[in-house]
Amino acid sequence: MESIKINEVGLEEIHDLQRIGKLTFSETFSASNSENDMNNYLNENFSLEKITTEFNDKNTLFYFAKEGANILGYLKLNFGDAQTELKDQKALEIERIYVLKEFHGKKVGQLLFEKALKIAEEKKVDYVWLGVWEENLRAINFYKKNGFEEFDKHIFKLGNDEQTDIMMKLKLK
């Protein structure tokens, strides 16, 4: 997997971003949620219009993890007012690190995470934060292994289902 490259997503790749976003989210959460709630969430949050709006926000960045032409996963980062909750100018939010199931355990998520840290350092933020579903133990353990600590909880709405996300923070300064 040494040939994996992490590159910023270009406008010409917006359809690929939509596709990988829907696919990885579905792979990760479909088994634990109703089909109706999943479809509602995917249609609302991965519509081409919504993805394009987010892509065009100067405070949101998307990156692909690629091996050759194959997209293995992606990263979504938010700064300033683009953050989903805290809106702290001295923070970076990792909104999404998603990797195709077939590439779990191959360090793709770690490479995306390291890219997020590099950008956080370049932007000179004080900390990185994120929300992770309390039932997503794989992700929680990944973030804890990388130095994140729990600091709060919030409600995440998946379709009509209100779920609890654990908010985690990694202090950089």
NORDARA-V561529 format. One record per residue. N is the residue number from 1. RES is the residue in one small letter. NEAR is the number of other ideal C-beta (glycine too) atoms within 10 Angstrom. Layout:
# NORDARA-V561529
N|RES|NEAR  N|RES|NEAR
This chain:
# NORDARA-V561529
1|m|11  2|e|5  3|s|7  4|i|18  5|k|12  6|i|19  7|n|12  8|e|12  9|v|20  10|g|12  11|l|9  12|e|7  13|e|19  14|i|16  15|h|10  16|d|15  17|l|23  18|q|18  19|r|13  20|i|23  21|g|20  22|k|18  23|l|16  24|t|21  25|f|18  26|s|16  27|e|15  28|t|19  29|f|18  30|s|14  31|a|8  32|s|13  33|n|19  34|s|13  35|e|9  36|n|11  37|d|17  38|m|20  39|n|14  40|n|16  41|y|21  42|l|20  43|n|12  44|e|11  45|n|14  46|f|18  47|s|13  48|l|11  49|e|7  50|k|14  51|i|20  52|t|14  53|t|11  54|e|18  55|f|18  56|n|10  57|d|14  58|k|9  59|n|16  60|t|18  61|l|21  62|f|22  63|y|21  64|f|21  65|a|29  66|k|19  67|e|15  68|g|8  69|a|5  70|n|11  71|i|20  72|l|24  73|g|24  74|y|25  75|l|25  76|k|23  77|l|25  78|n|24  79|f|22  80|g|17  81|d|10  82|a|17  83|q|19  84|t|14  85|e|13  86|l|17  87|k|14  88|d|15  89|q|12  90|k|14  91|a|20  92|l|28  93|e|25  94|i|24  95|e|17  96|r|17  97|i|26  98|y|22  99|v|24  100|l|19  101|k|11  102|e|9  103|f|19  104|h|14  105|g|10  106|k|17  107|k|16  108|v|23  109|g|22  110|q|15  111|l|21  112|l|25  113|f|21  114|e|13  115|k|19  116|a|24  117|l|16  118|k|11  119|i|19  120|a|20  121|e|12  122|e|9  123|k|14  124|k|9  125|v|19  126|d|14  127|y|17  128|v|25  129|w|23  130|l|23  131|g|21  132|v|21  133|w|18  134|e|14  135|e|14  136|n|17  137|l|10  138|r|11  139|a|18  140|i|17  141|n|10  142|f|16  143|y|22  144|k|12  145|k|10  146|n|16  147|g|13  148|f|23  149|e|10  150|e|14  151|f|11  152|d|13  153|k|12  154|h|13  155|i|9  156|f|16  157|k|12  158|l|19  159|g|18  160|n|10  161|d|15  162|e|9  163|q|18  164|t|12  165|d|19  166|i|20  167|m|16  168|m|22  169|k|19  170|l|19  171|k|11  172|l|16  173|k|7
